[in-house]
Amino acid sequence: MRDCTLGQLIRFYREREQLTIKELADIIRVSELKVLHWENDETVPKPIMVARLLGALRISDAEAPLLFTAVEQASRDKQEQKEAA
């Protein structure tokens, strides 16, 4: 799990909870497209959405640092892409 992208982690936790993209989107009050963008590593969720994901996906305190690390890495990657463009 340590080498997974943020999107892969979100998908893993969603599937572990046996939720569809629509169900997760409804729980955290975002569009299905937004969840899909996260899972495809196209966008990075904002901090408030990360907090909602933690609850909706029942991510434990032991698992949370892995998600936080993935969010930080994805944010750095997106920033580097912007700077390179």
C-alpha positions, 0 to 999 in steps of 0.5 A, spaced: 500 500 500 505 504 501 507 505 493 500 506 491 497 513 489 492 517 492 487 515 487 489 508 488 488 508 496 481 512 495 479 506 490 482 501 495 478 504 501 472 505 497 471 498 495 473 495 502 467 499 504 463 496 498 461 503 496 460 505 489 462 511 486 455 514 487 454 512 494 461 515 496 459 521 493 452 522 496 455 520 503 461 526 502 456 530 498 460 531 492 459 529 485 460 522 482 465 526 477 469 529 483 470 522 486 472 519 479 477 525 478 480 523 485 481 516 483 484 517 477 489 522 480 486 527 476 485 532 482 487 532 489 481 533 494 481 539 499 483 538 506 475 538 508 474 533 503 480 528 506 476 529 513 470 527 510 473 521 506 476 519 513 470 518 516 466 515 510 471 510 508 472 508 516 479 509 515 483 508 522 487 512 526 493 507 524 491 508 516 490 515 516 498 517 515 498 513 509 492 517 506 495 524 509 502 522 506 499 520 499 495 527 499 501 531 500 505 527 495 499 528 490 499 536 491 507 536 490 506 532 484 500 537 481 504 543 483 511 541 479 506 539 473 504 547 474 511 549 474 513 545 468 508 547 464 
